[in-house]
Amino acid sequence: MMGACDLVGTILSGWLSDRYDNRYLLCWYYALRGLSLAWLPSADFTLYGLSMFAVFYGLDWIATVPPTVKLCAQAFGKEKAAMIFGWIFASHQLGAAVAAYGAGRIRTITLSYDPAVYTAAAACGVAALMVLLARQGGARRSPVSPVVIEGA
């Protein structure tokens, strides 16, 4: 169910990314992801509760990719967008490894994943606010222009 909702959410996000300010889309996605994570501990692991989580979390699981790629292209130019997004993806994986270790340590110490889930939800809230600080506009230009020497 989460995968099916992910497919729908990502396709819809690509469509929205072509029509709306990508900073606001990411703000919504991160905020809604944070809310779904904050709600997870109260789902009581029932079929209904986990299904509701799967739908809402799935809809925005990979939905952040299209607006992030679009913002990379706007900020750094289309030529460098793939490389910049690659670095973002790599750093995301490193951060995920640290977060997974931290969640495991929290579980070992507190015998509950709740603090880790609430911390992740809070991080989504911070991300939702921080993305609004991203500048809107075209590719950055070098302050130094190349000098062309004729006859060389």
Secondary structure as UniProt FT lines:
FT   HELIX           2..17
FT   TURN            18..19
FT   HELIX           22..39
FT   HELIX           40..43
FT   TURN            44..45
FT   HELIX           47..59
FT   TURN            63..64
FT   HELIX           65..76
FT   HELIX           78..110
FT   HELIX           114..130
FT   HELIX           131..133
FT   TURN            150..151
//
